[in-house]
Amino acid sequence: AYLVCSGTGTTVADAFRLAAAVAAERTGIAVAVDRIASPDGLSAIEFRDFVGTWDALAGATGWRPVTSLRAGIEKTAESFLAAAGGRV
């Protein structure tokens, strides 16, 4: 098994805030990101940090990450807007 990742840690909250910022930049529509409390009953492992490494995949295939998280979100937003004919 191989991990396809950047090797850079990003919180889920930061990823959502970045996606909201890119959406607002592309559409002119502000997007609110609300934080809610975690549900009761989660196990301790669900609160851990993990940053993957792509070393094994690179060793087997030569693959390296070349797209940043922001660039990937921007490309995704552009694709969605193109599919919608530029309408939001």
C-alpha positions as CSV (number, residue, x, y, z in Angstrom):
1,A,0.0,0.0,0.0
2,Y,1.2,3.5,-0.8
3,L,0.2,6.9,0.4
4,V,-0.5,9.6,-2.2
5,C,0.0,12.8,-0.1
6,S,2.0,16.0,0.1
7,G,4.0,15.3,3.3
8,T,2.7,18.6,4.6
9,G,0.2,18.7,7.5
10,T,-3.0,20.6,7.1
11,T,-5.9,20.5,9.5
12,V,-9.3,19.7,8.3
13,A,-10.5,23.2,9.5
14,D,-7.7,24.9,7.5
15,A,-8.5,22.9,4.4
16,F,-12.2,23.9,4.6
17,R,-11.2,27.6,5.2
18,L,-8.9,27.4,2.2
19,A,-11.7,25.9,0.0
20,A,-14.1,28.6,1.2
21,A,-11.6,31.3,0.4
22,V,-10.9,29.9,-3.1
23,A,-14.7,29.6,-3.8
24,A,-15.2,33.3,-2.7
25,E,-12.3,34.4,-4.9
26,R,-13.7,32.6,-7.9
27,T,-17.4,33.4,-7.5
28,G,-17.5,36.6,-5.5
29,I,-19.8,34.9,-3.0
30,A,-18.6,34.7,0.6
31,V,-18.8,31.2,2.0
32,A,-19.2,30.7,5.8
33,V,-17.3,27.9,7.5
34,D,-18.9,27.0,10.8
35,R,-17.2,24.9,13.5
36,I,-19.4,22.6,15.5
37,A,-18.5,20.5,18.5
38,S,-17.3,16.9,18.0
39,P,-20.0,14.3,18.7
40,D,-19.8,12.5,22.0
41,G,-18.4,9.0,22.0
42,L,-15.4,9.5,19.7
43,S,-12.3,7.4,20.4
44,A,-9.0,9.1,21.2
45,I,-7.6,8.0,17.8
46,E,-10.1,10.2,16.1
47,F,-8.3,13.3,17.5
48,R,-4.8,12.3,16.5
49,D,-2.5,14.1,14.0
50,F,-1.2,12.3,10.9
51,V,1.1,13.6,8.2
52,G,1.7,11.1,5.5
53,T,4.9,10.6,3.6
54,W,5.2,9.6,-0.1
55,D,8.7,8.2,0.2
56,A,7.6,4.6,-0.5
57,L,5.6,5.5,-3.6
58,A,8.5,7.6,-4.8
59,G,10.9,4.7,-4.3
60,A,8.7,2.3,-6.2
61,T,7.5,4.6,-9.0
62,G,9.5,7.9,-9.0
63,W,6.2,9.8,-8.3
64,R,6.5,13.1,-6.5
65,P,3.8,15.6,-5.5
66,V,3.9,18.7,-7.7
67,T,0.5,20.4,-6.9
68,S,0.0,22.3,-3.7
69,L,-3.2,22.0,-1.7
70,R,-4.2,25.5,-2.8
71,A,-3.5,24.8,-6.4
72,G,-5.4,21.6,-6.3
73,I,-8.5,23.3,-4.8
74,E,-8.2,26.1,-7.4
75,K,-8.1,23.6,-10.2
76,T,-11.1,21.8,-8.7
77,A,-13.0,25.0,-8.4
78,E,-12.2,26.0,-12.0
79,S,-13.4,22.6,-13.2
80,F,-16.7,22.9,-11.3
81,L,-17.2,26.4,-12.7
82,A,-16.4,25.2,-16.2
83,A,-18.9,22.3,-15.9
84,A,-21.5,24.8,-14.7
85,G,-20.9,27.1,-17.7
86,G,-19.4,29.7,-15.4
87,R,-22.7,30.0,-13.5
88,V,-22.8,29.8,-9.7
